């Protein structure tokens, strides 16, 4: 790899002279998308420790349908044509490039930080090996199969989707979702929340809001073990829980951890107290002396004020790719990212139902429109966008 960024080795080991080198750290939703978009006009090195791209949006269905689980993994070997994917982990970054955990070094003209975040299993895998991830999902499926009562901690999109996937496979299990918040999906349209409550009731999924557990359930999440935990009711949306909650298995569906440990030395930037990276509206990283013109960040790693979702990360990727390609041609980086003023999401409740809302593009002014269950099911619930990523990774 060139020390001055004037050229690099392509996937065949041949030098590509005159091409700007872009090091993309992280091959998740945003990182894979930006690497693909830059592949034609720059020399891309995608640094990613996993042996395959993980379509995490499919993880909850993979838990309840082991025969489907392989659909959430896509090999990187067809993602890039000129660039290459380096199965490595970044140990630190600086304005000139990336230092690898192996001790190697990637010098680059442009840097893109796209390491995303971690979430509790099963929403995200906890291993770099797709084979090991599949094994863990199968173990959790076997544990869940024998459990009659399921406790889900967290009534956000992950907890709700997990409940819907479990119900689609096991109609007779008792499913209880617990959350200390007083309402579900805050910020969404009242009619969307009302439709969600209606569908949950029709699916016989209990939603208990304003409830706190006095202690964490025993054992690991996703492992069958009958238990009773004391609770503290609050608000007027709960039933009498003085006897606590009894279940045979539980799952944690809350808590996000930003993957920015390689920034800990402060050589490039100092993360926020939440571990995120400060960015401008062009998604340039802000360092001690101000924004870097050649360093970008996207996705969950950034401090962009919006929900952390795969769709947003991919829209970030489009902005970053347009800016880097413009700069590589000697032009100014002018593409900007404006977060939506209203929350938007498609939230399946199994393959055949769900709720959602999207920005009102016709009326604008920060409005939103509800998405009916059939459209949620047809657009996302049926295949969880697997077809879209098959095209991106050349496996369609």
WOJOPE-V102341 format. One record per backbone hydrogen bond with DSSP energy under -0.5 kcal/mol. NH is the residue of the N-H (numbers start at 1). CO is the residue of the C=O. E is the energy in kcal/mol with one decimal. If there is no record, write none. Layout:
NH,CO,E
NH,CO,E
//
This chain:
2,7,-1.0
8,16,-0.7
10,14,-2.8
11,82,-1.1
13,10,-2.3
16,8,-3.2
17,15,-0.8
18,6,-1.8
19,16,-0.9
21,5,-0.6
22,43,-2.6
23,110,-2.5
24,22,-0.6
24,45,-2.7
25,23,-0.6
25,112,-3.1
26,24,-0.8
26,47,-2.8
28,114,-0.7
32,28,-2.8
33,29,-1.7
34,30,-2.6
35,31,-2.2
36,32,-2.2
37,33,-2.2
38,34,-1.8
39,35,-1.0
41,38,-0.8
42,38,-1.9
43,20,-3.0
44,42,-0.7
45,22,-2.7
46,84,-2.7
47,24,-3.2
47,45,-0.6
48,46,-0.7
48,86,-2.3
51,128,-2.3
53,74,-3.1
55,53,-0.6
55,72,-3.6
56,54,-1.7
58,55,-2.4
59,56,-1.9
62,58,-2.2
63,59,-1.6
64,60,-1.0
65,61,-1.6
68,65,-2.1
69,65,-0.9
71,68,-2.3
72,69,-1.9
73,70,-1.5
74,53,-2.2
79,76,-1.7
80,76,-0.6
84,44,-2.1
86,46,-3.2
86,84,-0.5
87,85,-0.6
88,86,-1.9
91,99,-2.8
92,99,-1.6
93,262,-0.7
94,97,-2.3
97,94,-1.5
98,106,-2.8
99,92,-2.7
100,104,-2.5
101,89,-3.1
103,100,-1.8
106,98,-2.8
107,105,-0.5
108,96,-2.1
109,21,-1.6
110,21,-2.0
111,294,-2.2
112,23,-2.5
113,296,-2.8
114,25,-2.9
114,112,-0.6
118,257,-3.2
120,255,-0.6
123,120,-1.1
124,120,-0.7
130,128,-0.5
133,129,-2.2
134,130,-2.3
135,131,-1.9
136,132,-2.4
137,133,-2.1
138,134,-2.0
139,135,-2.2
140,136,-2.3
141,137,-2.3
142,138,-2.4
143,139,-2.1
144,140,-2.7
145,141,-2.6
146,142,-1.1
147,144,-1.4
150,174,-3.3
151,249,-2.4
152,176,-2.9
153,151,-0.5
153,251,-2.7
154,152,-0.8
154,178,-2.8
160,156,-2.4
161,157,-2.6
162,158,-2.6
163,159,-2.1
164,160,-2.1
165,161,-2.4
166,162,-2.5
167,163,-2.4
168,164,-1.9
169,165,-1.0
169,166,-0.7
170,166,-2.9
171,169,-0.5
173,170,-0.8
174,148,-2.7
175,173,-0.6
175,204,-0.6
176,150,-2.5
177,206,-3.2
178,152,-2.7
179,208,-2.0
188,185,-1.8
192,189,-0.6
193,189,-2.1
194,190,-2.4
195,191,-2.1
196,192,-2.2
197,193,-2.3
198,194,-2.1
199,195,-2.5
200,196,-2.7
201,197,-2.1
202,198,-2.2
203,199,-1.8
204,201,-1.2
205,200,-2.7
206,175,-2.4
206,204,-0.6
208,177,-3.3
208,206,-0.6
209,207,-0.7
210,179,-1.1
210,181,-1.8
211,179,-1.8
212,232,-1.8
214,230,-2.8
215,230,-0.6
222,250,-2.8
223,220,-1.4
225,248,-2.9
227,247,-2.5
229,245,-2.6
231,241,-0.5
232,212,-3.1
233,231,-0.5
234,210,-1.0
241,239,-0.6
244,241,-2.3
245,229,-2.6
247,227,-2.0
248,149,-2.7
249,149,-1.1
251,151,-1.9
253,153,-2.8
253,251,-0.6
257,118,-2.3
259,116,-2.5
260,258,-1.4
263,260,-2.1
264,261,-1.7
266,263,-1.9
271,269,-0.6
272,276,-2.8
275,272,-2.7
277,301,-3.0
280,284,-1.8
283,280,-1.7
285,295,-2.4
286,278,-2.5
287,285,-0.6
287,290,-2.8
290,287,-1.4
292,285,-2.9
296,111,-2.8
297,283,-1.9
298,113,-2.0
301,298,-0.8
302,299,-1.8
303,277,-1.7
306,304,-1.8
309,307,-1.0
313,309,-1.9
314,310,-2.1
315,311,-1.5
316,312,-2.5
317,313,-2.1
318,314,-1.4
319,315,-1.6
320,316,-2.6
321,317,-2.7
322,318,-2.2
323,319,-2.1
324,320,-2.6
325,321,-2.5
326,322,-1.9
327,323,-2.5
328,324,-2.7
329,325,-1.1
329,326,-0.6
330,327,-1.7
331,326,-2.9
334,332,-0.8
337,281,-3.2
339,337,-0.6
345,357,-1.9
347,345,-0.5
347,355,-3.3
348,346,-0.6
349,350,-0.5
349,353,-1.2
353,350,-0.7
355,347,-2.0
356,371,-0.6
357,345,-2.0
358,369,-2.3
360,367,-2.2
361,359,-1.3
364,360,-2.6
367,364,-1.4
369,358,-2.9
371,356,-3.1
372,370,-0.5
375,372,-0.6
376,372,-2.2
377,373,-2.8
378,374,-2.4
379,375,-2.8
380,376,-2.5
381,376,-2.4
382,377,-2.6
384,380,-3.2
386,383,-1.7
389,385,-1.5
390,386,-2.0
391,387,-1.6
392,388,-1.7
393,389,-2.3
394,391,-1.1
395,390,-2.8
396,390,-1.2
//
